[in-house]
Amino acid sequence: MPDAIGSILIAGGGTAGWMTAAALAHALPRGCTITLVESEEIGTVGVGEATIPPIRLFNETLGIAEGDFLKATKGSFKLGIEFVGWGRADARYFHPFGTFGKPFDLIAVHQHWLAARAQGSTVPLDDLSMAWGAASRGRFAAPHADPRSVASTFDYAYHFDAGLYARFLRDYAEARGVVRVEGRIADVARDGESGDVAAITLADGRRLAADLFVDCSGFRGLLIEGALATGYEDWTHWLPCDRAVAVPCATGGDGLTPYTRSTARAAGWQWRIPLQHRTGNGYVFSSAHLSDDDAAATLMANLDGPALGEPRFLRFVTGRRRQFWNRNVVAIGLASGFMEPLESTSIHLIQAGIAKLLAFFPTRERDPTAVAEYNRVAIAEFERIRDFLILHYKLNAGRSERLWQDCTAMDVPDSLAVKIEHFRQRGRLVQRENDLFGPASWLAVHIGQGNVPKSGDPLLAHIADPRASRAFVDKLAGAIAGMGASMPTHSDWIARTIATA
């Protein structure tokens, strides 16, 4: 094709840059040069260590074996997120990967749980999740292939060292022809006729031109914002946290758990991410409610073991670029926007951006309808994730601190208000296009943070005896407990997986 893209330049390294480089190298084995420019002077954010299940598809698509990946990144398995102190200071609940049980009729499992609860059942909703059945016992195994087994109803992702993952993908990409250029971008030149980005100039004077540019330069957005002034939509009125402080520590406390933990604090929340060689920790907080010094002190006082470094601070503005693809620049990673890491979506949004770029891959003569569709889908995905994150902040009527009281009282987007009200009335889980998080995820947060429905699905009265619902819930919880107890320990499964590398 005479107008085929012949050269791509990726501005920035880190997880976003090297994921992009690896995926493009895999998808474009001939006819296109791929160059990645990064500067060791600048460094990377490097706190994205927890993921969601689609990361497995990314690795599988690139032909990366799970054992090789876990060995290289000091990774562990993740079955979901435990939330501590959300909704009420004494509350705990689990957001699982997978479903809550398996339906035995037309009615959703949680509707049977609501009916059993009305009959006096005290079985927690968490106990109907196979992911929690394993996670709560420190166990892990691959999901069963037999769909009749309750052990087929969960999914999993990973925790890993983001810096080691970038290094691993760099080796992968360079082995497939990607050229890395060390240097700091000093200037961006635009074509005087088309307005496209024509080339970048490095601090040492080298000039690098390309047909397509991928901006992975982080919050700065050197191309998408610095050169093209695309604009940014600020969501801090809904998601008020604008700071994070992070520090690794030695493994301790609960040890190598197969899940992430998010603990609500007075002015935000603290993450705990267990890796093979250490535990990652951070406090995401609102600077309007807490000083940097107090945030660091709170974090350091709540570590499982001795700190392995000094606290590092990060400033951010939750939101998105007004366009993700502008002219011949596609923004991926933090250059495209920022979602706080509450639900581990940062690396997924990199993956999603790459997938859309490949789906709408251009020629030199860009199709404006493809660019418009890329932006529409990307914006919708960001907004659906935004709504899910806001849900966590909105449902906090049981907490007394000012941040949480302000969040409980705030107005939320109409798209979220509708979902909250549907669930409050009848326990109905309304899905929309581009919802990354499915019904089980929304169910976990609704129930976990106190949005218990006023009544259940009216169909239930016509289908099942309430006593049947209670018997079903008891049987399901028992099956999950038994299966969870029979699994290998998380540490043993990691060792077994790495041994295959």
Secondary structure as GFF3:
##gff-version 3
##sequence-region A 1 501
A	DSSP	beta_strand	7	11	.	.	.	ID=ss1
A	DSSP	alpha_helix	14	27	.	.	.	ID=ss2
A	DSSP	beta_strand	33	38	.	.	.	ID=ss3
A	DSSP	alpha_helix	54	61	.	.	.	ID=ss4
A	DSSP	alpha_helix	66	73	.	.	.	ID=ss5
A	DSSP	beta_strand	76	78	.	.	.	ID=ss6
A	DSSP	beta_strand	80	84	.	.	.	ID=ss7
A	DSSP	beta_strand	92	96	.	.	.	ID=ss8
A	DSSP	alpha_helix	109	118	.	.	.	ID=ss9
A	DSSP	three_ten_helix	125	128	.	.	.	ID=ss10
A	DSSP	alpha_helix	130	135	.	.	.	ID=ss11
A	DSSP	three_ten_helix	150	152	.	.	.	ID=ss12
A	DSSP	beta_strand	157	159	.	.	.	ID=ss13
A	DSSP	alpha_helix	162	175	.	.	.	ID=ss14
A	DSSP	beta_strand	179	182	.	.	.	ID=ss15
A	DSSP	beta_strand	185	190	.	.	.	ID=ss16
A	DSSP	beta_strand	197	202	.	.	.	ID=ss17
A	DSSP	beta_strand	207	209	.	.	.	ID=ss18
A	DSSP	beta_strand	212	215	.	.	.	ID=ss19
A	DSSP	three_ten_helix	218	220	.	.	.	ID=ss20
A	DSSP	pi_helix	222	227	.	.	.	ID=ss21
A	DSSP	beta_strand	232	234	.	.	.	ID=ss22
A	DSSP	beta_strand	243	249	.	.	.	ID=ss23
A	DSSP	beta_strand	260	265	.	.	.	ID=ss24
A	DSSP	beta_strand	268	274	.	.	.	ID=ss25
A	DSSP	beta_strand	279	285	.	.	.	ID=ss26
A	DSSP	alpha_helix	292	300	.	.	.	ID=ss27
A	DSSP	beta_strand	312	315	.	.	.	ID=ss28
A	DSSP	beta_strand	319	321	.	.	.	ID=ss29
A	DSSP	beta_strand	325	326	.	.	.	ID=ss30
A	DSSP	beta_strand	329	331	.	.	.	ID=ss31
A	DSSP	three_ten_helix	333	335	.	.	.	ID=ss32
A	DSSP	beta_strand	337	338	.	.	.	ID=ss33
A	DSSP	three_ten_helix	341	343	.	.	.	ID=ss34
A	DSSP	alpha_helix	346	359	.	.	.	ID=ss35
A	DSSP	alpha_helix	368	394	.	.	.	ID=ss36
A	DSSP	alpha_helix	402	409	.	.	.	ID=ss37
A	DSSP	alpha_helix	414	426	.	.	.	ID=ss38
A	DSSP	alpha_helix	439	448	.	.	.	ID=ss39
A	DSSP	alpha_helix	460	463	.	.	.	ID=ss40
A	DSSP	alpha_helix	466	486	.	.	.	ID=ss41
A	DSSP	alpha_helix	490	498	.	.	.	ID=ss42
###
